[in-house]
Amino acid sequence: MDSFRTRCSKRRVRLRTASVARRKPPYVLLAAALAILASVTALAQGPTYQLGRSPSSEEIKARDIAISPDGKELPPGRGTAVEGAAIYTQKCAACHGPNATGSALHRGLVPLGNAKPVKIGFSLVPYATTVWDFINRAMPSTKPGSLTPDEVYAATAYVLFLNDVIGEADVLDATTLPKVKMPNRDNFIGVEIDWKPGQRRPLGYYP
């Protein structure tokens, strides 16, 4: 009889344990699954399984295409607004409209940074090199990064010309582009060297 009671008691414990396991909130199970996946990913990246490798200097260079405000990373090349107009018609007008004023789905290129900027993303551009960098890495949207340096210089010149920043015949290259001063440049608030996390910054434009 005691043996029978012991077996029944053990069976009730197992049933209660199974019931509790079934009642675990979904987020607990999700957290457990994520933890397992994270550990598997970490293991997969280790040398034990011979997966992954350090990128070569050529691979790093191919992806390190950011252009700083002083333009020291700009590649050789040149372009004018006249040349850029042809490139715009071929590769940009479908999205930005024939007059660069935008379409139903895409933002126009005007105003970019003229003396009376509109508070939209493209107006908040303190450096001309930023325009080159964006066109180089993100345009055209259907095939980003496909333009040659000469095409990027020309497209940049066309965009700046449309915004009354440079003349139609002005040549942009690695030397002249960094010297172009955006008309709204002096209205930007510089980075605060002594800024601390959580500190509120004053209202205004930021580079």
Phi, psi and omega in degrees: 000315179298322179296321179296316179297321180297317180295319179295319180297316178297322180294319179297322179297317180295321180294317179296320180297317179295321180296318178297319180297322180291333184271004180297135180302148181302327184292334177292315178295321179297318179298320179296318180296318179296322179297320179294316180298320180297319180292324178294317179299316180298319179293321183294336181271357182274170182287345184303318185261005177057040178249139179082162179201165176285136180292149178282165179297327178293320179293320178295317181297323181294333181260345181271078187246008181295142180248124180278167181304326181279355173071018184294341180268359182299138179275167174298150180151175180199164176184155178236168179295326179298315177292323181293330179298320179293319178296320179299315180299320183284320193237355186235329188298330182300329180261317188265001178088155184296333181252014179064022179260005176102172177224187181295335185249344188229151179283147177281175181262358181236133357274145179262310181192044182282188187294337179234074187290148173268142184282074170233169187306316184287342178284335186271063182235102183278339184236137178295330179295335177295324178297314178300314182300317182293314180298320182296318186268338190237352184242152348291155187298335179281340180208067185298143179081008184268350181282145175283162177305319178299319180293322180293317177300316182293316179296321177297317179299320180294317179296315180293325177295317179299334181262015177060033179266321178229170178277165184295328183261000180296137180264128176256132173210191184295340180268316186277328183300313180297341181276350179288123180260122178292136185301333182263011187302319185285352180267003178275148177265124182291165178293135180275117184297325184265016181295141179238149179306134180092347181282133181285134179263153179292157179288148178149186179274146178232138178292000000 
